[in-house]
């Protein structure tokens, strides 16, 4: 959590991570990848415990992302 900023939607438990100025879906994959890099012999149960802890500690309401009508987040496709 020091390298990434996560936000978990309280309506469906999807974990997003902050990347290049926007929150993107797929935070759970980032979490699993980082855990495996740091602790190669970790068990699946421990990975789930850590992921669930991050999920619970980063819960936000989806409406918090749409609160300011003057902000429009765009990603330019190449």
C-alpha positions as CSV (number, residue, x, y, z in Angstrom):
1,X,0.0,0.0,0.0
2,X,3.1,2.2,0.1
3,X,3.6,2.0,-3.7
4,X,-0.1,2.0,-4.8
5,X,-3.3,3.8,-3.8
6,X,-6.3,1.5,-3.8
7,X,-10.0,2.2,-3.6
8,X,-12.5,-0.6,-3.1
9,X,-16.1,0.1,-4.3
10,X,-18.5,-0.6,-1.4
11,X,-21.2,-1.8,-3.8
12,X,-19.3,-4.7,-5.4
13,X,-15.9,-5.1,-3.7
14,X,-14.0,-4.3,-6.9
15,X,-10.5,-3.0,-6.1
16,X,-9.2,-0.1,-8.2
17,X,-5.7,1.3,-8.2
18,X,-4.4,4.8,-9.0
19,X,-2.5,4.8,-12.3
20,X,-1.5,7.7,-14.5
21,X,-4.0,10.1,-12.9
22,X,-7.0,7.8,-12.8
23,X,-8.3,4.8,-10.8
24,X,-8.3,1.6,-12.9
25,X,-9.9,-1.7,-12.2
26,X,-7.6,-4.6,-11.4
27,X,-6.2,-3.7,-8.0
28,X,-6.6,-7.3,-6.8
29,X,-4.1,-8.4,-9.5
30,X,-1.6,-5.8,-8.5
31,X,-1.9,-6.9,-4.9
32,X,-1.4,-10.6,-5.7
33,X,1.6,-9.8,-7.9
34,X,3.3,-7.7,-5.2
35,X,2.7,-10.3,-2.5
36,X,4.2,-13.0,-4.7
37,X,7.2,-10.9,-5.3
38,X,7.8,-10.1,-1.7
39,X,6.8,-13.5,-0.3
40,X,7.3,-16.3,-2.9
41,X,6.3,-19.1,-0.5
42,X,3.1,-17.5,0.8
43,X,0.0,-19.6,1.0
44,X,-3.2,-18.9,-1.0
45,X,-5.0,-18.4,2.3
46,X,-2.5,-15.7,3.4
47,X,-2.8,-13.9,0.0
48,X,-6.6,-13.9,0.5
49,X,-6.3,-12.5,4.0
50,X,-4.0,-9.7,2.9
51,X,-6.2,-8.9,-0.1
52,X,-9.3,-8.9,2.1
53,X,-7.6,-6.6,4.6
54,X,-6.7,-4.1,1.9
55,X,-10.3,-4.4,0.5
56,X,-11.8,-3.6,3.9
57,X,-9.4,-0.7,4.7
58,X,-9.9,1.0,1.4
59,X,-13.7,0.9,1.0
60,X,-15.3,4.0,-0.7
61,X,-18.6,4.8,-2.1
62,X,-18.8,4.9,-5.8
63,X,-20.6,8.2,-5.6
64,X,-17.4,9.7,-4.1
65,X,-15.8,9.4,-7.5
66,X,-18.5,11.4,-9.2
67,X,-19.0,14.1,-6.6
68,X,-17.4,17.0,-8.4
69,X,-19.3,17.7,-11.7
70,X,-16.5,20.1,-12.8
71,X,-14.0,17.2,-13.1
72,X,-13.9,14.9,-16.1
73,X,-11.4,12.2,-16.2
74,X,-10.3,11.0,-19.7
75,X,-7.8,8.5,-21.0
76,X,-6.4,9.1,-24.4
77,X,-6.0,5.9,-26.4
78,X,-2.9,5.6,-28.6
